[in-house]
């Protein structure tokens, strides 16, 4: 089974599974595992790893429209280097502080490669949790922030120069959209984060809500760093640039922005109050409309574990 099939199998028997996080008695809880080989490119620092790993779990809390309370992490490596361990914890502490939560510790273990498992908890506000399953035909499809940040970072890591690696580490340290999730909680009909990529997230949201989605390619808010790394950048091949730019923004994933559906008459108010900004990128349609971009089928392609 691939990751999505495994999740569907588990969700069939576990009533709290199947969304970005579980909600139990108004407490939101989620967990993630990341590995050096697949999640932390050469050049990424332990500070970046601590920030990004804990941030990934905090992003799931954000996707439920919850307040962030605390996070813990398992830190496993071939040996415990005191400097690297300290930097990891510093990154975890700092990302929690950006969202009003607290890093409260975890566990240590040995492993054949650097691996971390993180858990974050939060609390549902008076507005209640937002799930993936409430989108209605006619709702606006929106995203917070900008897309393609992590894709740009990976290509910068691959360049290997000191300047490129420094910038890549900065890009990898995203801000979990907890504050935006809390703003959206009172209005969003469905919401999730874009860790698997915008395209895959839209397919997942459409499946959960039993609707279709029509995406506007030109409406996507793309991070400026993407334009510096697209294939053919600096050449006259505009077609190649455009295709690669869309690929990085829509299919790469690991951006940890929020993807949500909201009533159209709420967009302006939400745009003014979401700290990261809110961009309308499409419209919810009936289920038989499928998931499309500019009228063509949008491939269900994105980041997959395993």
N, C-alpha and C positions, 0 to 999 in steps of 0.2 A: 504494500500500500504506500501511496505517497502521503505527505503530511495532511492534506485536506481530506482524503478518504479516511485516514486514521481519526481525525477530529470528528468527522460525521459519525463514525462508528461509536466513538465514546459519547458524543452528545445524545445519541439515541437512548442511552441508559443512565446518563448523569444529568439530572434536571437543571443544574446550575452551569453546565458547560455549554460551549458553542458560541459565546460572545467574546468580546475583548477581555472581559473579566467576569468573575462570578459575583453575584450579589446575594448575601446571606444576612438577613436581619439588618438591613441598611448598611452593612459593611461590605465594601468592595475589596476583592482579593485576586491577585494575579501573579503568575510566576513565569520566568523565562530562563533559558539556558543558552550561553554563547561560548564559542570555542575559538582559540587563536587561529586555527587553520582556516576557518570559514568566515569568521566575523571580525577579526582584527588584522588588517593588512600589515606587512612589514613597514615599520616607521611609526605606527600608532603607539602612543605612550601608554603606560599603565594608568596615568591620570585620565587620559581619554577613555580607556577601557572601563574604569570605574564609573565615570560620568555616563558613558553611552549605555553600559549594561543596566545600571539602575534606572537611567532615563527611559529605556525601552519599557520597563515595567510601569513606570510612572505614566507613560504615554497611554497604556491600557486603562489606567485609572481615569485619565483625562477623557478617554473615549466613552466612558460611562457617564460623564457629566458629574463626577464626584470630586470631593475635596481630597487632597493627598494628606495622609497621616504619617506614614513611616515606611521605611524600606530596610531589608536585610539582604545579605549576599553570601554565597559560598565562594571562597577563593581557593582554587586548586592549581598547583603547578608542580614541576619536577622538583623544585626546591624553593624555599622561602627566602627571597632576597629582601632584606629589610627596607631598602630604599623603594623598590618596586611595590611592595605591599603598602607602604605609607602613601605612595602616590595614588594607588588604586583607591584607598579609603578616602583620601582627600577629594578625588573626583566624585566619589559616591556622596560624600557629605555636601559638596558644593552644588551638585545637581538637585539634591533634595531641598536645599535652602532656596533655590530659585523658584520652587513651587510651594513653599510654605510647609514642607514636610520635614522629617528628621530621619537621618540614617542612624540606626540603632544597633548595628553589629551584624553578626552572622556566624560563619563556620569556616574552618581551614581544613584542607585535605591535600594529599599528594595525588598527582595525575601525570600521565605521559605527555600532556600538553596543557598550556594555560587554559583553564576553563572556569567560567563563573556562572552560577545560577542565582538569580535575583528574585525577590518577592516584594511586592508593594501592596500596601493596604490603604484604603481610603474610606470615606463615609459619604453616603448619598445625602444630598441636600433636600430641602423641602420640595424642590421641583421633581425629585425622583430620578431614578436611573434612566438613561437613554439606551435603548437596544438597537440592534441592526434591523429589526423586523417591523418597524412602524411606518415606513415610507408609503406615501399615497400618490397616485397619478396626479400630475399637476404641481407637485412640490418642486421647488428649486433644488438642484444639486450644487453644493458649495464645498470649498476647501479653505482651510486656514493657511496662512503663510505662503511659502513658495515651494515648488517641487523641483527635484533633481539635485538637491544639496548633497546627498550621500553618493550619488553617481559621480558627481564632479569630484568629490573627495577621493574616491577610489582611483580615478584616473590621475589625480595629482599625486597620490601615493606611488603609483606606478612610475611616474617620472623620476622619482628618487632624489631630486635635488633638495637641498636644505630648505630653500624657500617654499618649494612645492609641498614638501612634507609638513612644514609648519602650518601652511594654509589648510592642508588636508585635515590635520588634527583639529584646527579651529572649526572646520565645517562638520566634522564628526560629532562635535559637542553641541548637539541641538538642545533647544529648550522644550521640554515636554509641555504640551498645550493644556495644562490643567486649568489655568485661568480662563482660557477660551472655552473649554468644555463646560465650565460652570456658567459662563454667560449663555452658552447655547442650550443648556439643559432645560430651560423653561420654554423653548420654542422648537427645538429640533424634533422631528418625528422619527428619525433614525440617525445613528452615528457610529463610526468606528475610526480607528486610526489607519494610516496609509503605509504601515510597515511592510506590507506585501506589494506595494505599488498601487498607484491610482486605479489602473485598469482592473487588476485582480480584486481590489477592494470594492469597486463598483459591481463586479460580478457577484461577490459574496453578499453585498448589501441587497442587490436585486433578488438573489436567490432567497435570502432570509425574509424579505418583504413581499416576495411573489409579485414583483413589478419588473418593468423594463427601465432602461436609462438611455437618454439621448445626450451624448457628450459633444461639446463644441470645442474642437481642437484649438482654435485661435484664442479661446478664453483662458487657457491654462496659465496660471501665474508661475513662471519659470525662474528659478534662482539665477542671479547674474553669473555665478561661477560656471554654470553650464555652458554659456557662450564662449568661455575660455578654453573648454576642453572638447567641444564637439569635433567629430571627425571632419577633417577638411577645413577647420577653422583657420582663417588667414588665407584661404584660397578663394577662387571665384565659383566654387561648386556649391551654389546656394541650395540646390535640391538635396544634396547629401547632408548639408548642415541641418536643414529643416527636419529631415527624417530622423537623424541621430538625436537632435534636440528633443523631439517628441518621444523617442524611445527612452531617453534618460529621464524625462519628466513623468512619463505615464507608466512605464513598465519596469524600471529598475527596482524601485521600492526602497525601503529603509529610510524614508523621509520623516516618518512619525508626525505628519500633519494630521488634522482631523478631516474626515470626509463625512459630510452630513447632508440631510435633506430637511428643508424648512419651508413653511408656507411662503409664497412669493411676497406677501405684504409685510413680512418680518425682516426681509433682507436689509433694508436701509438701516433700521435700528440696530441690527446685529453687527453690521459692517462698522458702525460707529463705536461699538462697545467691545468688540473682540480685540484684545491687545495685539494679536499677530495679524489682524486684518482678515477679511472674509471675501472670497471671490466666487461668484456664480459661474459654474462651468458646464451646466447642463440642466436637464429637466427629467423628472420621473415620468415614465409612460406606462401604459398597460403591459402586463407580462408578455403578451404576444409580440411586443415590439423589440424584445431582446435588448442587448447592450450594444449601442452603436456609437460611432464617432463620425460626425458629418454625414450621417446616413448609411455608412458602411459598418459592417460588423466589427466590433472591437475585440481583438483576441484576448482570451483569458490567460494572460501571461504576466508573470511577475516573480517576485522572490519566493522561493520554496525551500524549506528545510528538508534535506534528505531527498 
